[in-house]
């Protein structure tokens, strides 16, 4: 393969409409960080451009609503820097967790190992056997129940309900997540009833 043929391939790609949209998107990513406040950059991720509408993921619905009120001023600033003007910007939380971060300064999510409900596996549990054509749903359930039983065998018990509980939950709340949720629910209903009286 020669470099000459590679050049022709690149020229053909550049002529395609998708290539232009990708180029516009890359340029927009650079502009986004200069036009938008750094606090906003950490809470947003431009996803894609479709029919001259920029779709942006936000970390929360509050950010989505606030930025939608500012979208015309953002459009004005962005369109001054872009060769192909945008017609609108849409903000949504829908793809926040599935999109890549623009910068490393974006907030980091809690790792699975540090979550209170994380279970440290000391030994490999048996693999779940998927039901085959001749197996029944009951057999599949029994297989699943065996795996869950093996996972929870060495876990400490919740002092309130005696169910196997991840150690992180016991450290955080002194009970399992289900018991603390019941406690919070009963406390809030008691407070609510007192306020009604």
Secondary structure as UniProt FT lines:
FT   HELIX           3..15
FT   HELIX           17..35
FT   HELIX           38..43
FT   STRAND          44..50
FT   TURN            51..52
FT   STRAND          53..58
FT   HELIX           61..69
FT   HELIX           71..81
FT   STRAND          88..92
FT   TURN            94..98
FT   TURN            104..105
FT   HELIX           112..114
FT   TURN            116..117
FT   TURN            133..134
FT   HELIX           137..152
FT   TURN            153..154
FT   STRAND          156..157
FT   TURN            159..161
FT   STRAND          164..165
FT   HELIX           167..173
FT   HELIX           177..196
//
